[in-house]
Amino acid sequence: MLANFYPELTLKDGGRTVDAGGPLNWEEIPAHVERVTVIAVVAQNGVEGRSVSREYRRVDGEREWWCEVSASDGRFTPGSAPCAGALHAVEPRGALPWPWAEDPELLAP
């Protein structure tokens, strides 16, 4: 399952927020899964943030996901940041999430 982060993500709000996103690979998601959200976590030097994307529907054919991840305490800085995410099936209910992890670069705007 390849729902990933893009290799470079943009910092916003003076480092308090990361514009997280990546490809949404419907062809690798089981055909019975019709709607998904992405749970994204960004961690860097003791600063962490997490967020959930809006819902994406297979019928719409969107090929990428986005969400804003805000730092819970502190600020992110330009450079490598370990990120983890999971694709969560909204429909049908009860399907297990698909996790993944990457280390994209955070870029100043």
WODA-V709087 format. One record per backbone hydrogen bond with DSSP energy under -0.5 kcal/mol. CO is the residue of the C=O (numbers start at 1). NH is the residue of the N-H. Records with the same first field share a line. If there is no record, write none. Layout:
CO: NH / NH
This chain:
1: 3
2: 4
7: 105
9: 107
10: 19
12: 15 / 16 / 17
13: 16
15: 76
16: 71
17: 12
18: 20 / 69
19: 10
20: 67
21: 6
22: 65
23: 4 / 25
24: 26
25: 28
26: 29
30: 33
32: 34
34: 58
35: 90 / 91
36: 56
37: 88
38: 40 / 53
39: 86
40: 51
41: 84
42: 49
43: 82
44: 47
47: 44
48: 72
49: 42
51: 40
56: 36
57: 60 / 61 / 62
58: 61
63: 24
65: 22
66: 54
67: 20 / 69
68: 70
69: 18
70: 50
79: 106
82: 43
83: 102
84: 41
85: 100
86: 39 / 88
87: 89 / 98
88: 37 / 90
91: 34 / 35
92: 95
97: 99
98: 87
100: 85
102: 83
104: 81
105: 9
106: 79
107: 11
